[in-house]
Amino acid sequence: AVMPGVSVEAASEALIEKSRTVISGGDGQYRIVDLRPGTYSITFSLEGFQTFRRDGLELPSQFTMTINADMRVGALAETLT
């Protein structure tokens, strides 16, 4: 299913800032641009769902990579006051 509002973080030692984060749009698509070649970890997170992480992704120069995530429902909690 399409999941808008997912936080997608790309982390790598190749980046000066060490990580970049974007939010998926209403169509569930996201785009992280101008990544340097290197090895990346991609983390997908959304409240109410388990975090999904992919490690060891090799990104060469001049390449577009598509990475999908399997977001499973996480633990739900309620607080009554």
Residue pairs with C-beta under 8 A, 6 or more apart in sequence:
1 28
2 27
2 28
3 24
3 28
3 46
3 49
3 71
4 24
4 25
4 26
4 27
4 28
5 23
5 24
5 46
6 23
6 24
6 28
6 30
6 44
6 45
6 46
6 69
6 71
7 21
7 22
7 23
7 43
7 44
7 45
7 46
8 21
8 22
8 23
8 24
8 30
8 32
8 42
8 43
8 44
9 19
9 20
9 21
9 42
9 43
9 45
10 19
10 20
10 21
10 32
10 35
10 40
10 41
10 42
11 18
11 19
11 40
11 41
11 42
11 43
12 18
12 19
12 35
12 36
12 38
12 39
12 40
12 41
12 59
13 38
13 39
14 35
14 36
14 37
14 38
14 39
14 40
15 35
15 36
15 38
20 32
20 35
22 30
22 31
22 32
23 30
24 30
35 59
37 59
37 60
37 61
38 58
38 59
39 56
39 57
39 58
39 59
40 57
40 58
40 59
41 53
41 54
41 55
41 56
41 57
42 53
42 54
42 57
42 67
43 51
43 52
43 53
44 51
44 52
44 53
44 69
44 71
45 51
45 52
46 71
48 73
48 74
48 76
49 71
49 72
49 73
49 74
50 71
50 72
50 73
50 74
52 69
52 70
52 71
52 72
54 67
54 69
57 65
57 67
59 65
